[in-house]
């Protein structure tokens, strides 16, 4: 539409970014923009932005009284989030001036939902195009993406899938939380959700296992040989051939038998019957996703998952790392991405690794394993002085990136079987041959053995029976519960649903998992004690009431994801899915009422 002073229309294309930082990346790629109030403008484009979700379901207008449930609105009403009204008005006014809009939000379900809700509620009537790339928004990537914009209609089914997810979460959360609150009737408000309730159930199940655990006593026999090594008596597997690792279950004895054998072999002669040497090659760890970054930061520094997300977001806003809310641990295979990786290595002073960028292959560059975004990597920007915690998180990202292009870690694993009378003792050693990427990580310890050969004669200088106790499973930390959420398919029996969860990276998303943990804590279901997450009495009560219900199982999320994917692919419809969710909601409410 050409410029007309009367109606203030402009002959330009409006680009709607998901967040300000994304708008700046687009502007750098498209070039020569001037800053306005809430948008950027050049001779061809206007770029404006949201702040993530600018619109939310207006619960107050459609939920009715607290006791009026189930609530199944014919139409979902929306409101602008607190603090977002000014920017929404700016977007709405700009939309009135253009004929064409480019959605440039994140290439995924939530990104589509954010953009489409804004366009719909701002009454946009212009043509919609879609900018869709999963790579870091370098100027080269932006230019390439804008040279191949797609018709927005191609993503209508993705939008319907996103709406279905949002509305289903609202229906289940609002109605089941109300139903349970009224059933308990103890003047407390209770909260139930599609992701938070299965996570609470995982935590409670583990805590019950710990509390109900009864330690069992056992003994192991260790022999100390005159050639400067020691071995454990094998009690399972013929001559130790079935032992792949030191697992105490292969060495356990009753006290009386252990003491008898220790006494029997002390001072006796033996012979080394077997020496096995095996070279082991370990490839570098994959690049960081948000979940892997949160786990490592929790394990090393004790950072909370939400804290790590906030720090990573800050680093992203400072242009020091790529977009952090990602579940991918790979980069795309394009030449642009490889050139970016090369520039990053150069900026980090690792020029000698640049040739590896073109040789490392699909262990780092694999477009088939990209999700909405690629892995978190540093940007080719030299950081100024960072705050202590920012520096720690940045170093974790930098280390993982550099390591990905380094050589494999190579070591020799040595296992020795020593026979004394009719007893066999197992010994394991380790010798580093080439550290490779392990140079960046502490803990590549050696367990050197003296030179030992088969047929060598030895003497048991001393043998002792050592008391041990079986141990309960460890309590969940933020790191391990994040892993459990990511690997939720291991809690599911149905093979089809297991596959769905595996393909969708578990329950929750990288961006929401930290928030789920914080929600459980803020609502009194879980307490954080140092790194441990421990369910409270309230958490135990809720989990006990829902433990046999679908809402407590990761299988429900798998079922949803399959249905949502069917909507996206055109095999299912929004209406059909929501109808199923309404039926599910009524069923669970009935179960609550009937005890």
N, C-alpha and C positions, 0 to 999 in steps of 0.2 A: 504494500500500500504506500503510495507516495505521500510526501509531507504536505499537510494542509494546515494552515494556521488556525482555521476554525475548529477542527476536531482534534488537533494536536497529534495526528497520526504521523508515523515516521516510516521511511522505506528501509527498515533494518530488521534483522532477525534477533529475537530475544533468546538468550541462552540462560536456562535455569539450572544453576549448580546446587548441590546439596548442602554445601557449607562454604563459608568465606574462603578458606584455604584452597578449596577446589577451584573456586572462581579465579583466584590469583594464578593458579597453575594454568588454567585455560587461557587467561589473558597473556601470560608469558608466551604461550604457544601461538596465539593469534596476533599479538603484537600491537603496540602503540595505543594503549587505552588511557583515558583520563578518568580520574576518580570523581564520582558524583555521590549524592546522598543515598546510600544503600545500593549502588550499582556502579558498573564501569561502562565506558562507552568509547567506541571509535567510529570510524566512518561507515563500517559495515555491521557491527554487532553491538548489542547491549547485553552485558552479563550481570545478572543479579543472583541472589542466593537465598537459601533457607538456612536454618540452624538445625539440620537434621529434621526430625518430625516437627513441623510448624503447626500441625493440626492433630487433635486428639479426640477420641470419642467423648461426647458430652454426656457423661453418666448422669448428671443431675437432671437433665431434661428428659431422659428416656427411661430411667430406672424406676421411677415411682417410689412408693413408700418402702421402707425396709422390709416389711412383712409381705409385700406384694411380690411373690415370686412363684414360679419362674417368670422371668421377664424375657419375652421374645419380641423385640420391636420389629414392626413392619419396615421401618426405615431407620438407619443409624444416623444420628445427628452428630455434628462435629463442632468444635470450638477451637479458636486459636489458643495455643499454649500461652501460659503466663510469660510476659516479656517479649512475645513475638508479634504483637499487634502492629507495631510500627513497620516492621519489615514486610509483613503480609500486605499491608496497605500499599507499600511501595511496589511490590510485585504485581498486585491487582491493577494499580494505575498503569504500570508499564505494559501489561498484557492488553490493555485497551488500545494501545498505540501501534500494535504490530499485527501482522497477518500470520507470521510463522514463529513457532517456538521450538527450540532444541532442548529436549530433556538431557541434561548432562550429569545426572546423579549417578550414584554407584550402580554398576551393572549387575543387578540382582533383584530379588523379590522386594526387599525393603526399600531399595533405592527407587524402584518403580512406584511403590506405594507413596513415598514421600512426594515425588513430583506430581503424580496424577491427582492426589488429593488436593494439592495446591491449585492445580489447573482447574479442577472440577469446581472447587468452592470459590474460586475467583471468577467463575463463569467465563473461562477462556473459550473462544470459538475459533481460534486460529488453527492452521495446519500444524501438526505435531511431527517432529523428526526426533530420532534417537541417536545420541552419541554413546557408543557402546565399546569400551575397551577395558581390559583387566590389568593392563600394565601401569607402571608408574607414569604419571602425567608429565613427562618431559616435553619440551617444545616439539620434538620430532614426533612423539606419539600423538600429541594433540593435533598437529597438522595432518597427520595420516588419518586420524579418526574423523576429522571434519571433511576429509576428501571422500569419505565413504559413509555418510550419515544414512541411517535406515528409517524407513517409514514407521512412525509411532504405532500404527495399527498392528504391526507385527508383534507388539508386546501387550496387546489388550488382554490376552489370556493370562499373561504373567501378572498383570494388575488384578485380575479377578482372583487369581490364586492368593495374592497378597492380602486382598480384602477379606477373603475367606479365612485366612490365618488370623488376621486381627479380630474379626468379628467372632470367630469361634473361641478365641482366647477370652474375649470379653464375656461371652455367654456362659462359658464354663466357670470363669473366675468369679463373676458377680453372683450367679445363681447358687453355685455350690458353697461359696463362702457364706452367703446369707443362710442357706439351709442348715449348714453345720452350726453356725452361730446360734440360730434359734433352737436347734435340737439340744445343744449343750446348755443354753440358757443360764449362763453363770456370770452375766454382765460383762463378759469379754467379747471382743470382736475377733473372729477366727478367719484365717485366710487360707484358701485352697487355690492351687494353680497347676496348669498342665506340666510345667517343668519343676517348680519349687517343691511340689508334693512328692514326685518320685525321688528327687534328690534328698529330701528329708527322710524318706523311707530307706534309702541307701545308708544314710548316717545312723539311723536308729537300728537297722538290722545289724550293722557292724558293731555298734555299742552293745547290743544284746549278746552278740557272740563273745565279746570281751568279758562282759559281766558274768556270763554263764560258764565261762571257761574254767576248767579245773586242771591245773598243771599236773603233769605226770613226771615222776622221777625216772631218770635212766642214767646209765654210766657209759663212758667210752674208755677204751684202753689206748694209751699212747706209749709207743716204744721209742727210746732215744738211742740211736746207733752210734758206734764209735767212729764212723766216717763223717760225723758232723751233720747229720740230718735226723728227722724223726718221722714216724708214720702212725696212722690210726688203724686199729684192728678192724678188718672188714667182717661184717656179720651178715651181709646180703650180697648176692651175686657171686658166682664162682670165680675165685681168684681175682675179684675186683674188675673183671672184664665188662661188667654192666654199669660200672660207675663212670659217669661223665663229669660229675662235679662233686664237690665235697658237700654232701647232704647228710646231716646227722642220722637220718633214718637208716642209712646204710652201715652205721657204726654202733647202734644202740644195744645195750645189754642190761640185764638185771645186775644189781649190786654184787651179789654173791659170786656170780659167774665172772664178772669183770675183775673182781679182786683175785679170784682163783687164777685166771689167765695171766694177769699182770705178774703175779708171783711166779707162775710157771715159766714165763719167757725171760724174766730178768736174769742177766748173766749168760744167756744162751747164745749159741752161734746161729747165724742165719745166712741166707743167700739171696742176692738180688736176682729175681726170676724174670723181670721184665723192665725195660726202660723204653718209653715211647716219647719221641720228640715230634712235635707238630708245629709247623709255622702257621700262625694265625694272622690274617689281614683284616683290619677294621677300617671301613670307610668313614669319612668325616660325618658328623651328625648333619641332618637336613637343616636347611635354613629355618629361621624362627617363624612360626605362626604366633598369634596372640596367646593362645593357650600354652604353647611350649615356652614362650617367654615368661608368662605368669608363673608357670611351674618352676622354671629355673630360678627366677628371682625369689620365689618363696623358699625354695630349698637352700639357696646360698645365703640370702640376706634376710629371710623371714618377711619379705614384703607381702602385704595382702594383695589379693588378685585385683581388687578395685584400685588399689594404690599404684600397682604396676601399669594398669590401663591408663590412669590419669597421667602418669609420668610419660608413658609412650605417646599419649596424645599431645602433651606439651612439646616433646621432641619433634613430633610431626609438624606442629604449628610453627616451630622454629626452623623448619625445612632441613632437619638433620636426619630424619628417617622417612621411609615411605609410609603409606597409610597403615595404621596398626591393627585395625579391627578386621583381621583376616584369619581364615582358617587354613589357608594354603601354605605349604612349605616349599613351593617351587616358583620359578620365574618362567615367563614365556620364552618361546624359542626364537623370537624375532631378532633380526640383526640390531634393531634399535635397543632392545633390552640388553643384548650382549655388549654393545658399545657403552651403555650406561654402567654395566658391571665393571667394564674396563676403566672407565673414568673414576668410579668409586675406588677401585684398587689403587689407581694412581694417586688419588687424593689422600689415601691412607698410607702412602709411602711403600706400597707393595707392588711396585711396577714389575718385579720379577715373576709375579703370578699371572700377569695379563695373558701370556700365551695359553695358560690353562683354561681361560674362559672359552676358548674355541675348541677345547679338547674334552672338557669334563662331561659333556653330553647330558642325558636325561636325568642324571642324579641331581642336577641343579636346574636345567632348562627343560621343562616339559609342559607344554601348553595344555595337554590333555588333563593335567592335574590341577589346573587353575580353577579357582572358584570366583567369587565376585572380585577378588583382588589377589595379587601375587603375594609371596612371602614378604616379611618385614626385612628390609635391608637398609644400610646407611645410605645417605645421599652424598654426592661429591661436594660436600660443603664442610669446611674446617670449622668445628664448633668453637665458639668463644668459651669462656669459663662457665662451666655448668654447676648447678647445685649438686651436692654430694650424691643424692639419690638419682638424679638425672644422669650423672656421670656413670653411675654403676649400671643402670639399665642400658645406657648407650653402649657401654663396653661389652655387655652381654651380646647385643645385636651385632656389634662390630666383630667380636671374636667369632661368632657363629658364621658370619659372612666370609671372613678371611679364611677360616678353617675349611670352608666348602671347596676352596681351590687348592688346598695343600695336598701333599701326598698322603697315602694311607699310612696308618699306624701298623707297624709290623713287629710281632714278638714271637717268641718260641715258648710253647706250652710243653712242660715236661711232666710225665707221670711215671711213677716208680712203684713196682710191687716187690715187696720183700717177704720171703718166707722164713718163718721161725717155727721149727717143729711142724705142726700141721696148721699153723695160723698164718694168715696173710695180712700184711700191713700196706696201707695205701699212702703215697706221698705225692704232692703236687708242687711244682715249681714254675716260675715264669721268668723269662729273660728278655728284656727289650732289645730288639735288633735295630729298629729305626722308628723314631718318635713321630715323624710326619706332623699331622695336625695336632697330635697330643702335646706338642711343644707349647701350645696355647692353654692347655688345661693341666692344672696340678693333679696329682693322684695316679700317674702312670707308674705305679710302684713295681719294683722287681722283687721277686721272692727267689733269690738265687740259691741253687743247690750246688754242692761240690760236684766235681766230675764223677759220675757214677756209670758203671757198665754192667751189662747182664753177666751173671756168673760170679760177680765179685762176692767174696766172703765178708760178713760183718758180724759184729757182736752187739748184743743189747746191753748197753751200759746201765740202763735203768728203764723200768716200765711202771706206769701208775694208772690206777683207775680213777677217773675224774667224774664227780657228780654233776649232772645237768638236769634241767627241767624243760619240758615242752613250753613253748611260748604262745600266747594268744595272738590273733591277728592284730596288726598295728591300727591305732586310731587313725581316722582320716585327717590329713592336713589339707590346707587349701590346694597344695600341689596334687595330692593323690585324689581328692574329690573332683578336681578339674579333669584329671585323667579318666576317672570313672565316668564322668559326664560325656567325655569325648569317645570313650569306648563302651557306651551303654549297650551296644549290641551283645556284649558278653553276658548281660543279665536277661537276655531274651531267648526263649526256646524255639519259637516258630522261625523256621529258616528264611521264609520270605521277609518277615518283619526284621529279622536280624540283618538281612542284606540291605534293607531300606535304611536302617539306622547307620550301618557302616558307610553307606554311600553318602549319607547326609551328615557325617561327622558327629553322630551322637545326639544328645538332647541339649537344647539351648543352642546359642550361637556364641562365637568368640566374644562378641560385643555384650552379650547378656549374662554370661555365666558368672562373672564377678558380681553383678547386681543381684543374681539369685542368692548367692551366698550371703550378701549383705542383707537382703530381705529376710532370710531365715533368721539371721541374728537380730535384726531390728524388731522383728515380731515376736521375739522371745522363744523361738523354737530351738535355737542352737546357741551355744556359748563358745566364744573363742578364748582358748587358754594357751597363750603363746602360739605355737603353730598348730595346735590341735583344735579340731572342731568337735564339740561334744553336745549331743542333744540334751535339752532340758526336760524337766518333768512335763511341761506343756507340749514339747515336741513328741515325747513318747506317747502322750495321750492321743494326739491327733493321728500319729502314724498307726497306733493300735486300732483306731476306729476305721481307718481307710485301707489297712494293709491287704485285705482280700479284694479290694475294688480296683477297677481298671484305672482310675485316676492316679493310683499309686505306682503304676507300672510304666516303664519306658516303652512298653509295647504300644501304649496309646499314642505316644508321639510318633512311633513308626507308622501306625495306621494313618495318622493325620498327614504325615509327610507323603505317603503314597497317594492319598486322595488329592493333596494339593498339587503334586506333580501331575496327576491325571487332569486336573483343571488346567494347568499350564499347557499340557499337550493336547487339550481338546477332548479327552476321553471322559471327562466328568464336568459338571457345572457347579457354579457357586451355589445355586439354589439347592441342588441335590445334597451337597456336602453340609450346608447349614441345617438342612432338614435332619440329616443323620446326627449332627451335633445336638440339636434340640431333643431328639429321642434319647440320646445318651444322657443328657442333662436330667431329663425327667426320670430316667431309670435310677440314677445315683441319688436324686432327691428322695425318691420312694424308698430306697434302701436306708437312707438316713432316718426317715420318719419311722420306719419299721424296726429300727435298732440294728 
